[in-house]
Amino acid sequence: MGTGLLDIDLDAVAANWAALDAKTAVETAAVVKADGYGLDIAKVARRLARAGVRRYFVATAEEGVTLRAALGAGPEINVFSGHMAGDCDMIRDAGLIPMLNSAEQARRHRQALPDAAYGVQLDSGMNRLGMEPADWAALRDDLEAGPLALIMSHLACSDAPGHPQNAAQLASFSAMTDGVSVPRSLSATGGILLGPEFHFELCRPGIGLYGGAPFVDARPVLRLSLPVIQVRDVAPGETVGYGATWGTERPARIATLAAGYADGLIRKMGNRANLWAGNIACPLAGRVSMDLLTVDVSQLDEVPEHLDILGPHQSVDDVADAAETIGYEILTSLGSRYTRQYRGDAS
Ligand SMILES: *Cc1c(COP(=O)(O)O)cnc(C)c1O
């Protein structure tokens, strides 16, 4: 087989959800936007539904339609981007709950679908999505009188527990929602770990479900094994790869593996990440190509048929560090060429 093998442990996703749920006294939803952080929204959500998840969040109405088809009627599907022009049929037919982000979205939704449930997203300081305090103050009575299901906001710095913006956003969200009678949600994965005052009635983790920081106690979800196409001996003075950025002063053995930046192995990790042969780290040697990696396997007595780039010794966050990015980007960049193998019942 000429492509990498991506092993996705859905039971670990379910266990991570349960572990995050156990950290709060409130309901825990699941964020499955971007195709379940790249791992397949239908499989992830079905496994989570079996674990007891009743509320889901996606980025767009289109994702909500896909999720509804996977889950069937029943679970609540909330849409972060709210009610965009053209979303009306999808929201109605798939029974989605848009998080209304502006006065314009509120007007659009209430006019088009007056009986359809909605949530409200408030901006508590991130300045990305959500109504500003003044918009909300003007609309609050009206919106509270309709089928309002949820009020939410999002923290900009929850992965940095000491950051003063966490307390500032908590104060802003609390002030804006004081006295409301519907559930409130402020926290994603990071906010869950900040403590109970951030939990309100509903938490909505994403990255922690998939094994990423800041949930450092997460069970690993992924193993990515890459086939070795060819092994060669390289003599002192020779170089490896584009730009000749890796050289050797001793005789070396180089393995060439079948995956590259077109498969989400970001070019910046060249010369920095490791491949693993069991417990032995083998450093990347030279730049990442589109379809190929070159690895220094000199210390191995025997080169195995596959080397792992994700697994127990190297998480998505480790790989992200090598590429100067975050685990979220590694997950959502995992390419379509891998053979995907799912552990745990996804039916
Ligand atoms: C992506 C997202 C989440 C989930 O965040 P994680 O850090 O992945 O847990 C929650 N809420 C909003 C608004 C988001 O955009």
The ligand as an SDF file (V2000), in Angstrom:
LIG
                    3D

 15 15  0  0  0  0  0  0  0  0999 V2000
  -14.2820   26.0730   17.5980 C   0  0  0  0  0  0  0  0  0  0  0  0
  -15.1510   26.6670   18.6560 C   0  0  0  0  0  0  0  0  0  0  0  0
  -15.3670   25.9780   19.8540 C   0  0  0  0  0  0  0  0  0  0  0  0
  -14.5810   24.7590   20.2520 C   0  0  0  0  0  0  0  0  0  0  0  0
  -13.3190   25.2000   20.7120 O   0  0  0  0  0  0  0  0  0  0  0  0
  -12.1570   24.2210   21.1570 P   0  0  0  0  0  0  0  0  0  0  0  0
  -11.0440   25.1260   21.5270 O   0  0  0  0  0  0  0  0  0  0  0  0
  -11.8450   23.3910   19.9630 O   0  0  0  0  0  0  0  0  0  0  0  0
  -12.6670   23.4050   22.2930 O   0  0  0  0  0  0  0  0  0  0  0  0
  -16.3150   26.4910   20.7220 C   0  0  0  0  0  0  0  0  0  0  0  0
  -16.9770   27.6410   20.4420 N   0  0  0  0  0  0  0  0  0  0  0  0
  -16.7580   28.3480   19.3150 C   0  0  0  0  0  0  0  0  0  0  0  0
  -17.5060   29.6120   19.0820 C   0  0  0  0  0  0  0  0  0  0  0  0
  -15.8180   27.8920   18.3890 C   0  0  0  0  0  0  0  0  0  0  0  0
  -15.5900   28.6040   17.2830 O   0  0  0  0  0  0  0  0  0  0  0  0
  1  2  1  0
  2  3  1  0
  2 14  2  0
  3  4  1  0
  3 10  2  0
  4  5  1  0
  5  6  1  0
  6  7  2  0
  6  8  1  0
  6  9  1  0
 10 11  1  0
 11 12  2  0
 12 13  1  0
 12 14  1  0
 14 15  1  0
M  END
$$$$
